[in-house]
Amino acid sequence: MGLDDRKLAVLRAIVEDYVATQEPVGSKALVERHQLGVSPATVRNDMAVLEEEGYIRQPHTSAGRVPTDRGYRLFVDRLSRVKPLSPAERRAIERFLVGAVDLDDVVHRTVRLLAQLTRQVAVVQYPSLARSSVRHLELVPISTTRLMLVMIADTGRVEQRLVELPAPVPADTVTDLRRLVNEKLVGSRLSETPPLVQALVEESAAHLRPAMTTLATVLLETLVERHEERIALAGTANLTRGGLLDFQGSLRPILEALEEEVVMLKLIGEAESTTTRVLIGDENEIDNLRAASVVSTGYGPGATALGGLGVLGPTRMDYPGTIATVRAVARYVGELLAQN
């Protein structure tokens, strides 16, 4: 059965009041607080229909009603308008992120900012190496048989590896190797480099080949085989701010999920584009998060997502405000990486 506009207005009012007060909502309070234009008796009838349809429930006897996951989903999809951020909030985001000195600093500032603005748990994935491109490769001689390979990605992410050469190499050979690897690989997506690295070995002059073969092995390890995706987390203490009904009364499953980096990466690292995803309660595939909601999006320069970021909190969440904040922070981080 489709809900008419009045019942949808009642549902919106219940969600907004419950999110704001943490208290189950009764018909009398709804009539007092919202201009619904009908009597408490009519509102009670509408609430009975909403309960029957599974959009609200009664947490305990003789109390008001609270939204169900289904009610929140309808609210997010049809009833809520994303709140625009105030100029002051926008300036705060910009100021906070603009001072970042390197990629680590960007990630840590972003995760702290998200947690402060949304008052939820914030998760930020470091830009994924799999989606990055090579900006520069540096070879630093440590001794005649040892080099430090430094790979700088277009996101500012830096990877270092030690290269043990099969025989001593003079400085001018190191210069040649550096020139060749940069000519061949700079600008390429990391995921597309294996055939290029193979070509480096095949195309190198005889006197360079032994060193290039060893270097190629380490290059493949650095560029392709060792994708250690990392995340940063902040605001776990925000989980304790809620009411008794949040997280079905137990924080343990949520805390256990937060400790599993693989779980968190699955949750926010799958963002392929910069569209916002909202998962409410049982929509989460991860069992320990069935009492939580997650708002996430991808971030990166332009429309390319290099990583994911988002927040996790109770299903009793300020969805319009949270969605606006997650989007705005992702956009600023993307702009920052583009300037970088």
C-alpha positions as CSV (number, residue, x, y, z in Angstrom):
1,M,0.0,0.0,0.0
2,G,1.4,3.4,-1.0
3,L,1.6,6.1,1.7
4,D,-0.2,9.4,1.1
5,D,1.5,12.7,1.7
6,R,0.1,13.2,5.2
7,K,1.4,9.8,6.4
8,L,4.8,10.6,4.8
9,A,4.8,14.0,6.7
10,V,4.1,12.1,9.9
11,L,6.9,9.7,9.2
12,R,9.3,12.6,8.4
13,A,8.3,14.3,11.7
14,I,8.9,11.0,13.7
15,V,12.4,10.5,12.2
16,E,13.4,14.2,12.8
17,D,12.1,14.2,16.4
18,Y,13.6,10.9,17.3
19,V,17.0,11.8,15.8
20,A,17.0,15.2,17.7
21,T,15.7,14.0,21.1
22,Q,16.7,10.3,21.3
23,E,13.2,9.8,22.8
24,P,10.4,7.6,21.3
25,V,7.9,10.0,19.7
26,G,4.2,10.2,20.7
27,S,1.2,11.6,18.7
28,K,0.7,14.5,21.2
29,A,4.3,15.7,20.8
30,L,4.0,15.5,17.0
31,V,0.9,17.7,16.9
32,E,2.6,20.2,19.3
33,R,5.9,20.4,17.4
34,H,4.9,20.1,13.8
35,Q,2.3,22.0,11.7
36,L,0.6,18.8,10.5
37,G,-2.8,20.4,10.3
38,V,-4.7,17.4,11.8
39,S,-5.9,16.3,15.2
40,P,-3.9,13.9,17.5
41,A,-6.5,11.2,16.8
42,T,-5.8,11.4,13.1
43,V,-2.0,11.3,13.7
44,R,-2.5,8.2,16.0
45,N,-4.4,6.5,13.1
46,D,-1.6,7.4,10.7
47,M,1.0,6.1,13.1
48,A,-1.0,2.8,13.4
49,V,-0.8,2.5,9.6
50,L,2.9,3.3,9.5
51,E,3.5,0.7,12.2
52,E,1.5,-1.9,10.3
53,E,3.5,-1.2,7.2
54,G,6.8,-1.7,9.1
55,Y,8.0,1.9,9.0
56,I,7.9,2.6,12.8
57,R,7.8,0.3,15.9
58,Q,7.0,0.6,19.5
59,P,10.2,-0.1,21.6
60,H,8.3,-0.9,24.8
61,T,4.7,-0.7,26.0
62,S,2.9,2.7,26.5
63,A,5.7,4.6,24.9
64,G,6.0,6.5,21.7
65,R,7.3,5.1,18.4
66,V,10.7,5.0,16.8
67,P,11.6,4.5,13.1
68,T,12.6,1.1,11.8
69,D,15.4,0.5,9.2
70,R,12.6,0.5,6.6
71,G,11.3,3.9,7.9
72,Y,14.8,5.4,7.8
73,R,15.3,4.1,4.2
74,L,12.1,5.8,3.0
75,F,13.1,9.0,4.8
76,V,16.6,9.0,3.1
77,D,15.2,8.1,-0.4
78,R,12.1,10.3,-0.5
79,L,11.6,12.6,2.5
80,S,14.9,14.2,3.4
81,R,16.6,17.1,1.7
82,V,20.4,17.3,2.0
83,K,21.2,20.2,4.3
84,P,23.5,22.7,2.5
85,L,26.6,23.4,4.7
86,S,26.7,26.9,6.1
87,P,29.4,29.3,4.9
88,A,31.1,29.0,8.3
89,E,31.2,25.2,8.0
90,R,32.6,25.4,4.5
91,R,35.3,27.8,5.6
92,A,36.2,25.5,8.6
93,I,36.6,22.5,6.3
94,E,38.8,24.5,3.9
95,R,41.0,26.0,6.6
96,F,41.4,22.7,8.3
97,L,42.5,20.8,5.2
98,V,44.5,23.6,3.5
99,G,47.2,23.5,6.1
100,A,48.1,19.8,5.4
101,V,51.8,19.2,4.6
102,D,51.7,15.8,3.0
103,L,49.4,12.8,2.3
104,D,49.5,11.4,5.8
105,D,48.6,14.8,7.1
106,V,45.7,15.1,4.6
107,V,44.3,11.7,5.7
108,H,44.6,12.3,9.4
109,R,43.1,15.8,9.2
110,T,40.3,14.5,7.0
111,V,39.3,11.7,9.4
112,R,39.5,14.0,12.5
113,L,37.4,16.7,10.7
114,L,34.7,14.1,9.6
115,A,34.4,12.8,13.2
116,Q,34.1,16.3,14.6
117,L,31.6,17.6,12.1
118,T,29.3,14.5,12.1
119,R,29.9,13.4,15.7
120,Q,30.1,9.8,14.4
121,V,33.0,7.4,13.8
122,A,34.9,8.5,10.7
123,V,36.9,6.2,8.4
124,V,39.2,7.3,5.6
125,Q,41.0,5.0,3.2
126,Y,44.4,6.2,2.0
127,P,44.4,6.7,-1.8
128,S,44.5,3.2,-3.3
129,L,47.7,2.4,-5.0
130,A,45.8,0.2,-7.5
131,R,44.1,3.4,-8.8
132,S,47.1,5.7,-8.7
133,S,49.6,6.7,-11.4
134,V,53.4,7.0,-11.2
135,R,54.6,10.6,-10.8
136,H,58.3,9.9,-10.3
137,L,60.8,7.1,-9.5
138,E,64.0,8.0,-7.7
139,L,67.0,5.7,-7.4
140,V,69.3,6.6,-4.5
141,P,72.7,4.8,-4.3
142,I,73.4,3.6,-0.8
143,S,76.6,1.6,-1.9
144,T,77.9,0.3,-5.2
145,T,75.6,-2.8,-4.8
146,R,72.6,-1.2,-3.1
147,L,70.0,1.2,-4.2
148,M,66.9,2.7,-2.5
149,L,64.0,2.8,-4.9
150,V,61.5,5.6,-4.1
151,M,58.1,5.6,-5.9
152,I,56.0,8.7,-5.7
153,A,52.4,8.3,-6.9
154,D,50.2,11.1,-8.3
155,T,48.3,11.1,-5.0
156,G,51.4,12.0,-3.0
157,R,51.7,8.5,-1.6
158,V,55.4,7.4,-1.3
159,E,56.7,3.8,-1.3
160,Q,60.3,2.8,-0.7
161,R,62.1,-0.5,-1.3
162,L,65.7,-1.6,-1.1
163,V,67.3,-3.0,-4.2
164,E,70.3,-5.5,-3.8
165,L,72.2,-5.5,-7.1
166,P,74.0,-8.6,-8.4
167,A,77.3,-6.7,-9.0
168,P,78.7,-3.2,-8.2
169,V,77.4,-0.5,-10.6
170,P,79.0,2.9,-11.2
171,A,77.1,6.2,-10.7
172,D,76.6,6.8,-14.4
173,T,74.8,3.4,-14.7
174,V,72.5,4.4,-11.9
175,T,71.8,7.7,-13.8
176,D,70.9,5.6,-16.9
177,L,68.7,3.3,-15.0
178,R,66.8,6.2,-13.4
179,R,66.3,7.9,-16.8
180,L,65.0,4.7,-18.4
181,V,62.5,3.8,-15.7
182,N,61.1,7.3,-15.5
183,E,60.8,7.6,-19.3
184,K,58.9,4.3,-19.5
185,L,56.7,4.5,-16.4
186,V,55.9,8.1,-15.4
187,G,52.2,8.8,-16.0
188,S,51.2,5.2,-16.2
189,R,48.5,3.7,-13.9
190,L,50.1,1.3,-11.4
191,S,47.8,-1.5,-12.4
192,E,49.0,-1.1,-16.0
193,T,52.8,-1.2,-15.4
194,P,53.7,-4.9,-15.5
195,P,54.1,-5.2,-19.4
196,L,56.1,-1.9,-19.3
197,V,58.4,-3.2,-16.6
198,Q,58.9,-6.4,-18.7
199,A,59.7,-4.2,-21.7
200,L,62.4,-2.3,-19.7
201,V,64.3,-5.5,-19.2
202,E,64.0,-6.6,-22.8
203,E,64.9,-3.2,-24.3
204,S,67.9,-2.5,-22.0
205,A,71.5,-2.6,-23.3
206,A,73.6,-5.7,-22.4
207,H,75.7,-3.9,-19.8
208,L,72.5,-2.6,-18.0
209,R,70.5,-5.8,-18.2
210,P,71.6,-7.6,-15.0
211,A,70.9,-4.5,-12.9
212,M,67.7,-3.8,-14.7
213,T,66.4,-7.4,-14.2
214,T,66.9,-7.1,-10.4
215,L,65.4,-3.6,-10.4
216,A,62.4,-4.8,-12.4
217,T,61.6,-7.5,-9.8
218,V,61.5,-4.9,-7.0
219,L,59.6,-2.5,-9.3
220,L,56.8,-5.1,-9.8
221,E,56.7,-5.7,-6.1
222,T,56.4,-2.0,-5.4
223,L,54.0,-1.1,-8.2
224,V,51.7,-4.1,-8.4
225,E,52.1,-6.9,-6.0
226,R,52.1,-5.2,-2.6
227,H,48.9,-3.2,-2.4
228,E,48.8,-2.7,1.3
229,E,45.6,-0.6,1.5
230,R,45.5,1.4,4.7
231,I,42.7,3.2,6.6
232,A,42.6,5.9,9.3
233,L,39.9,5.9,12.0
234,A,38.7,8.6,14.4
235,G,35.8,9.4,16.7
236,T,35.2,5.9,18.2
237,A,34.2,7.7,21.5
238,N,31.2,9.2,19.6
239,L,29.6,5.7,19.7
240,T,28.9,6.2,23.5
241,R,27.0,9.4,23.0
242,G,23.7,7.8,22.0
243,G,20.6,6.6,23.7
244,L,19.7,3.1,25.1
245,L,18.1,2.0,21.9
246,D,21.2,2.8,19.7
247,F,23.1,-0.3,18.4
248,Q,20.4,-2.6,19.9
249,G,21.9,-1.9,23.3
250,S,25.4,-3.4,22.6
251,L,28.5,-1.7,21.3
252,R,30.7,-4.8,21.3
253,P,29.9,-6.0,17.8
254,I,30.5,-2.5,16.4
255,L,33.8,-2.2,18.2
256,E,34.9,-5.6,16.9
257,A,34.1,-4.6,13.4
258,L,36.0,-1.3,13.7
259,E,39.1,-3.3,14.7
260,E,39.1,-5.3,11.5
261,E,40.8,-3.3,8.9
262,V,39.7,-5.7,6.2
263,V,36.0,-5.1,7.2
264,M,36.4,-1.4,7.1
265,L,38.1,-1.5,3.7
266,K,35.2,-3.6,2.4
267,L,32.8,-1.1,3.8
268,I,34.3,2.1,2.3
269,G,37.0,1.0,0.0
270,E,34.6,-0.2,-2.7
271,A,33.6,3.3,-3.7
272,E,34.2,3.4,-7.5
273,S,32.9,6.9,-8.0
274,T,32.0,10.0,-6.1
275,T,28.4,9.0,-5.6
276,T,27.2,8.8,-2.0
277,R,26.1,5.4,-0.6
278,V,23.9,5.0,2.5
279,L,23.6,1.6,4.2
280,I,21.0,1.4,7.0
281,G,21.0,-1.4,9.6
282,D,20.2,-4.7,8.0
283,E,21.3,-3.5,4.6
284,N,24.9,-3.9,5.9
285,E,26.3,-7.2,4.7
286,I,28.7,-7.3,7.7
287,D,26.8,-9.0,10.6
288,N,28.4,-6.9,13.3
289,L,27.2,-3.7,11.7
290,R,23.5,-4.7,11.3
291,A,22.6,-2.2,14.1
292,A,24.6,0.7,12.4
293,S,24.3,3.0,9.5
294,V,27.1,3.9,7.1
295,V,27.3,6.9,4.8
296,S,30.3,6.7,2.4
297,T,31.6,8.1,-0.9
298,G,34.7,8.0,-3.1
299,Y,37.1,10.9,-3.2
300,G,39.7,11.9,-5.8
301,P,40.5,14.6,-8.4
302,G,37.6,15.0,-10.8
303,A,35.2,12.1,-11.1
304,T,37.9,9.4,-10.4
305,A,37.7,7.8,-7.0
306,L,41.2,7.1,-5.5
307,G,39.9,6.0,-2.2
308,G,36.8,6.0,0.0
309,L,35.7,7.9,3.1
310,G,32.7,7.8,5.3
311,V,31.1,7.7,8.7
312,L,29.5,5.0,10.8
313,G,27.0,5.6,13.6
314,P,23.6,4.5,14.9
315,T,20.6,4.1,12.6
316,R,19.3,7.1,14.5
317,M,21.5,9.4,12.5
318,D,21.0,13.0,11.1
319,Y,21.1,11.7,7.5
320,P,20.6,15.0,5.7
321,G,23.4,16.7,7.7
322,T,25.8,13.7,7.5
323,I,25.3,13.1,3.8
324,A,26.1,16.8,3.1
325,T,29.2,16.8,5.3
326,V,30.6,13.5,3.8
327,R,30.1,14.9,0.3
328,A,31.6,18.3,1.1
329,V,34.7,16.8,2.8
330,A,35.2,14.4,-0.1
331,R,35.0,17.2,-2.6
332,Y,37.6,19.3,-0.7
333,V,40.0,16.4,-0.4
334,G,39.6,15.7,-4.1
335,E,40.4,19.3,-4.9
336,L,43.4,19.2,-2.6
337,L,44.7,16.1,-4.4
338,A,44.1,17.7,-7.8
339,Q,46.2,20.8,-6.8
340,N,48.9,18.5,-5.4
